[in-house]
Amino acid sequence: MKDKIKVIISNSQNAVKIPTGVRMLIRRCCNAVLVNEKFKGSAEISVTIVDDEQIHELNRKHRNIDASTDVLSFPLGENGVYDVNPETGAQLLGDIVISIEHAVKQAKVYGHSLDREIAFLTVHSMLHLLGYDHEAGGLELVHMREHEEAVLTQLGLVRSGSYYTMDE
């Protein structure tokens, strides 16, 4: 039986209309990360799109940080071992929560498309669900950034900022 990736996406906000294609983009990002990371077996990921107020509350409740943020990751596994959905046998990787309001602002600040920003946040969070951590900075941060950019480049969403020069 072929491994299946199930990405459950829900929109819990009314502040920003979700553009056409965003749900497919999120699914493509989740799949690309799992392929790149050579993840074995079926997997389930939950992605919720929220507003700044909702992510602020989650950040305060779960991280004791009284501020909104762009994305939160809630891994359900540790050291590559995940809970399993008894009905499907899929590994439950965890939950991703994206603030669409934050994504819109950051896309403007960084000068790229909303698609690129949502893709980055999704890929970034997927790597957290797989055990990556950048909080300490240093090599872990560099390693994570390299994996993020590899997936985004594969998806045709290359960075438009300082890492690449565009020849006219």
NORWOQUI-V892985 format. One record per run of one state. SS is the DSSP state (helix for helix, strand for strand, loop for the rest). FROM is the first residue (numbers start at 1). LEN is the number of residues. If there is no record, write none. Layout:
BEGIN
ss: {SS & SS}
from: {FROM & FROM}
len: {LEN & LEN}
END
This chain:
BEGIN
ss: {loop & strand & loop & helix & loop & strand & loop & helix & loop & strand & loop & strand & loop & strand & loop & strand & helix & loop & helix & loop & helix & loop}
from: {1 & 5 & 12 & 22 & 37 & 43 & 51 & 52 & 64 & 71 & 76 & 77 & 79 & 81 & 85 & 91 & 100 & 111 & 114 & 130 & 138 & 155}
len: {4 & 7 & 10 & 15 & 6 & 8 & 1 & 12 & 7 & 5 & 1 & 2 & 2 & 4 & 6 & 9 & 11 & 3 & 16 & 8 & 17 & 14}
END
